[in-house]
Amino acid sequence: MHMPATPKTEPAADVEWRLSRHPRSVGRARALLRAQAGVWRLPDDTAETAVLLLSELVTNAVRHSRVRGRYIGTRCVLRAGVLRVEVCDAGDGLPALRTARDDEEAGRGLALVEALATAWSADPRPGGIGKTVWFELPARPSTRGRG
């Protein structure tokens, strides 16, 4: 019996996750992006950089978004060889890049984003509640298997 060929489908190029405003969400965001990077067959170095930077942005959202009951939204978009990762929260104000002192344990997240991303910014959300912080990385899918 001849079965018709199933057309190959491209992986989804746009995924979103809603995370609770809790420290555990940082690890969950990392795991979700690692899995999606595998589906998209991103090069290992791109995937690890994206996971690190997402971790920093979700950590900032958990720490600085002091709005009870709100979620942190994450969105990852792969288009034309560029990975864009967005983190939205309902906190007030836009983050600012600063230089952390040697004795400070925090304050280096946006400096990492600045150093490793090809572009990044923070924008007020439409409707006036909260912000979206995003970064972009070059991301050509790998032609070899991951493993």
N, C-alpha and C positions, 0 to 999 in steps of 0.2 A: 504494500500500500504506500502510495506517495503522499507525503505530508508537504503542504506548502511551506516555503521558507519563511521563517519569522524575520521581519526586518529588525536590524540592530537599532536599538534606541540609544541615544546619547544620554549620559547621566544628567540629572537635573543640574541646572546651572545656577540655581538660586535656592538657598535653604534658610529657614528661620527657626530659632529656638527661643522659647520664653523660659527664663530662669527665675527662681525666687531670689530675693535680695538676702542671701545667706552665704557665708564663707564657703560652704560645700559646693556652691554653684561654680566656683572657679575651676575645681577639678572636673566637674561635669562638662563645662564648656570646653576644656582641653580635650576630654575624651570624645565629645561629639565632633569637634573639628578634626581630630586625628582620623576618626572613622570616615568622615566626609572626604578628607584629603586622599584617602585610599580609594574611595569610589571614583573620585575625579582623577586618580593616578598622577597626583602632583609629585614633583621631585621631592625627595626626602628633606633637602635643605630648605626648600620653600615651606613645606608642611611644618617643620619644626620651628622656623621663624614665625610663621603665622600663629602657631599654638602658643608660643612664648608671648607674642604681642597681644593676642586675645586674652590670655591670662592676666596680663597687666591691666588691660582696660576693664575687664570684669571685676578685678580686685578693686580698682578705683571706684567703679559703680557701687559695689557693695559697701565700701568704706564711706563714700561721700554723698551718696543718695540717701538722704535721711527721711524719705517719705515712706511711712508705714503702709504695708499692704500692696505696694506697687511691685511690679516685676521688672526685671532687666530683660530687654529684648536684644537678641543677637541676630545678625543677618550676614550671610556669606554669599557672595556673588562671584562667579567665574565667567568672565567674558573677554574675548579677544586677547587671551594670554595675560590677563590681569586678574588677580584675586583681590577683591575688596571685602573687608570685614568691618562691620558696623556694630557698635554697642550703644543702645539707647537706655536712658534712665530718666526718672522724673525729678531728679535733683535740680536745685537752683544753680545758676551760674555755669560758665564754661571753664573747663580746666585750663591751666596755664603752665607752659613749660618752665621749669625752674631747675636750678642746680642745687642738688642735695649736698649738705656738708658731709665730710668723711665720717662723722660720728652719728649720722642719722641712718636709721634702718629703712625708712620709707622715702618716697619722693623721687625715685629713679624711673618709674614706669614710662612716663611720657618722654624722658630722655632716651630710653631704649627704642621707643616708637620712632622718635626723630632720627636716631642713628641707623635703624634697620629698614624702615619702610621707604618706598620711593615717593610716597605722598601721604599726608595725613592732615586732619583738621577736626575741629569741633564746631558743630552748628546747632543753633536753637531748633527745637522740633516745631513743626507746624502746629499751630494751636496754642503755642506759648507755654506748654508744660514740659520742662526737661530739655534734654539735649541728645544729640547723636555724636559720638566720637568714632572716627573711622580711619582706616589705613589701607594702603594698597601695596601689593608686592607683585613683581613679575612672576607669572605662573604658567609656564608651558607644560601641559601634561606629558608625562614620561611615556616613551614608547615601549619601555621594558617593564617587566612585572616588578611589583614591590615585594619586599620580603626581607 
